[in-house]
Amino acid sequence: MAARFISWQSLLDMGWLFFLLFIFAYFWLDRRVMLETRLWMKTKGRVTECEWTTHGHSIWPKVEYVYQVNDEEFTGEYLFPDTSHNDPNSAYARRIAYKAANAYKLDEDVDVYYNPDLPSQSALDITMPRKLTFILWFIAALIVLHLVISGVRLFS
């Protein structure tokens, strides 16, 4: 029985489990950072610049906006606080980009979310990306599946 615990198979199982746990922790920390943006304050701002750029096969606006916090003016350029989990090809990201470009065209105010501890940090949308939630659920399912298969193999 002791040989089963120190076989190559069990070492590979442990290595794979640690890898999955490491990846899960990485994305969990990303999620935690995104959850902290829910505490950001909201103010009104104006899109002052909108330049269209190509991003892959899509056209994407590069925006710049100004907003005020405590009578101090700040400039921002981010549609989302974390762009690594927001795909420009998603319908949601395109909707936010269109909203910003349309506000520039019509010279309308936009909602700007800013970090109250660091007002220069801002974004036009702070919604949790679905892609990040999917990744976490997928990795959690892989961890559970791996534990079940390893447990069956170990105790059979």
N, C-alpha and C positions, 0 to 999 in steps of 0.2 A: 504493500500500500504506500509506503514512504517513497518508493521509486516513482510512483505516479506523480507525486508532487514536485519532483525535481527532474522530470523528463523534458526533452526538447519541446514537446507539444505544450506542456504546461508553461514553460518559459515563454514560448511564442504567444500563448493565451494571455499571460500577464503583460507582456510587452504591448500587445494589441489593446488590452484594456486600459493601460496607462496612456497610450496614445489617444484613445477615444476620450478619456477623462481630461487630458490636456486640451484637446480641441474644444470640448464642451466648456471648460473653464474659460478659454479664450473668448468664445462667443458669449458666454454668460457675462463676462466683464464688459463687453461691448453693449450688451443689453442694459446693464446697470448704468452705464454712462448715458445711454439714451433715455432711461427712466429719470435720470437727474434733470434732463431738459424739461420735464413736465413741471418743474418748479420755477422755470424761467418766467419772467414777467412779459406782458404784452403791451406794446405801444403802437402808435401809428407812424408810418414812414412813407417816403416817396421813392419810387424807382427813378433814378436820375440817368441811368445809362442801360441800354439793352442792345447787345451786339450778338448777332446770330452766328454760331459756329457749327461746323459739322462734327458730329461725334459718332463715328462708325458710319452707319447708313442713315442716321437721323440728323435733324437740325435741332440745335439746342441753344437756348438763350444764355448768354453770359451777362448777368445783371449786376448792377451796383445800385445800392439804395442808401438813403440817409434817414436817420431817426434821432430823436432827442431823448435823453435821459437826464433828469435834474438840470435842465437848461444847458446841457452840454451836447453838442452834435457829434454823432458817430456815423461811420460809413461801414456798410457790410456788403458782402457779395455772395453769401451762401444761401441756397434755397433750402438745404437741409443741414443739420449740425454734423451729421456723419454721412458722407457721400459714398462710402464703401458698400453700403447695403441698400442703396437706392439706385436702381437701374434706370437710366434715362429712357429706356424703351418701354418701361412699365406705364400703364395707363394712368396710374396715380401721379407719377413723377411728371408725365406730360401735362396733366391737368394743372399741377402747381406751376410749372414753367409757363403754360399758356396764361394762367391767371396773372403772373408777374409781368409777362410781356404785354398783356392787354391793359394792365394798370399803367404801364409806361406810355402806351399809345394814347390812352384816354386821360392821362395825367391825373390818375386817381390815387388815393391813399391805399396802402397795403398794411396788413398786420405784420409786425415785426416782433419776434420773440427774442429776448436778450437775457443773458445771465446777470442776475442782480449783483453778484459778487465781482463780475468782470464785464461791465456793460459793453465793451467793444466786441464781445463774443455774441454773435447773433445768427438768426436763420429765419426764413420766411415760413417754415413748417417744421413742427416738432413731433409729428406722428411717428409711432414705432413702426419700422419697416416690417411688412409681412414676411419678407425674405428671411430676416433675422429670426423671427419666431419659428418659421418652417425649419430652418437649419438646426435650431435648438431641439425641436421635437424629433427631427430625423436622427440626430446624434444620440438623443436619449433612447430612442427606439433601438438603435444599433447596440447601445450599451446593455440594455435589457436582454436583447436577443443573444448577445455574446455571453452574458452571464448564464442564461438558460442553457445554451448549447454547452458551455464549459461545465456547468453543474451536472448535466445529464451524462456527459462524457466521463467526468470524474467519478461519479457515483454509480456508474453502471458496470 
